């Protein structure tokens, strides 16, 4: 990840993030919120439930990509 970050930083690929701050803030808040909620659910909900939910969440994203 560090090598990729260094390469993309050198060719100004991250400049678009500075131009679209609302998107950057929304993605950051969503990532932090998802991480916290996911961490809290690990202690309450079994992986037999969480893994299929994660699949249902990620499958549409992978189809789009």
C-alpha beads as a LAMMPS data file, in Angstrom:
LAMMPS data file: protein, C-alpha beads

65 atoms
64 bonds

1 atom types
1 bond types

-500.0 500.0 xlo xhi
-500.0 500.0 ylo yhi
-500.0 500.0 zlo zhi

Masses

1 110.0

Atoms # bond

1 1 1 0.000 0.000 0.000
2 1 1 2.820 2.378 0.785
3 1 1 4.445 1.840 -2.607
4 1 1 1.140 2.428 -4.400
5 1 1 0.510 5.525 -2.295
6 1 1 3.970 6.866 -3.135
7 1 1 3.507 6.229 -6.860
8 1 1 0.069 7.828 -7.029
9 1 1 1.257 10.764 -4.929
10 1 1 4.104 11.452 -7.327
11 1 1 1.862 11.660 -10.385
12 1 1 -0.722 13.890 -8.658
13 1 1 -3.480 11.254 -8.751
14 1 1 -4.763 12.429 -5.375
15 1 1 -5.294 16.007 -6.582
16 1 1 -8.927 15.169 -7.356
17 1 1 -9.554 14.560 -3.640
18 1 1 -8.588 18.120 -2.836
19 1 1 -11.017 19.346 -5.466
20 1 1 -13.892 17.257 -4.099
21 1 1 -13.782 17.723 -0.325
22 1 1 -17.434 16.765 0.383
23 1 1 -16.797 13.369 -1.220
24 1 1 -13.593 12.936 0.774
25 1 1 -15.350 13.809 4.049
26 1 1 -18.299 11.491 3.299
27 1 1 -16.004 8.565 2.462
28 1 1 -13.882 9.170 5.549
29 1 1 -16.868 9.374 7.895
30 1 1 -18.463 6.320 6.295
31 1 1 -15.265 4.304 6.662
32 1 1 -14.779 5.257 10.297
33 1 1 -18.441 4.643 11.135
34 1 1 -18.430 1.268 9.389
35 1 1 -15.265 0.236 11.183
36 1 1 -16.636 1.140 14.592
37 1 1 -20.000 -0.526 13.992
38 1 1 -18.333 -3.620 12.556
39 1 1 -16.009 -3.858 15.529
40 1 1 -18.895 -3.576 17.953
41 1 1 -20.932 -6.207 16.105
42 1 1 -18.075 -8.719 16.278
43 1 1 -18.663 -9.117 19.987
44 1 1 -22.429 -9.467 19.654
45 1 1 -23.184 -11.173 16.343
46 1 1 -21.508 -14.405 15.251
47 1 1 -19.391 -14.584 12.140
48 1 1 -21.975 -16.951 10.662
49 1 1 -24.256 -13.918 10.383
50 1 1 -21.692 -11.181 9.698
51 1 1 -19.947 -12.873 6.780
52 1 1 -23.119 -13.324 4.683
53 1 1 -24.068 -9.707 5.460
54 1 1 -20.654 -8.567 4.281
55 1 1 -21.052 -10.609 1.116
56 1 1 -24.429 -8.987 0.458
57 1 1 -22.861 -5.584 0.977
58 1 1 -19.787 -6.132 -1.189
59 1 1 -21.271 -8.186 -4.010
60 1 1 -23.124 -5.264 -5.682
61 1 1 -19.964 -3.163 -5.406
62 1 1 -17.858 -5.843 -7.073
63 1 1 -20.366 -6.202 -9.897
64 1 1 -20.224 -2.465 -10.546
65 1 1 -16.438 -2.480 -10.670

Bonds

1 1 1 2
2 1 2 3
3 1 3 4
4 1 4 5
5 1 5 6
6 1 6 7
7 1 7 8
8 1 8 9
9 1 9 10
10 1 10 11
11 1 11 12
12 1 12 13
13 1 13 14
14 1 14 15
15 1 15 16
16 1 16 17
17 1 17 18
18 1 18 19
19 1 19 20
20 1 20 21
21 1 21 22
22 1 22 23
23 1 23 24
24 1 24 25
25 1 25 26
26 1 26 27
27 1 27 28
28 1 28 29
29 1 29 30
30 1 30 31
31 1 31 32
32 1 32 33
33 1 33 34
34 1 34 35
35 1 35 36
36 1 36 37
37 1 37 38
38 1 38 39
39 1 39 40
40 1 40 41
41 1 41 42
42 1 42 43
43 1 43 44
44 1 44 45
45 1 45 46
46 1 46 47
47 1 47 48
48 1 48 49
49 1 49 50
50 1 50 51
51 1 51 52
52 1 52 53
53 1 53 54
54 1 54 55
55 1 55 56
56 1 56 57
57 1 57 58
58 1 58 59
59 1 59 60
60 1 60 61
61 1 61 62
62 1 62 63
63 1 63 64
64 1 64 65
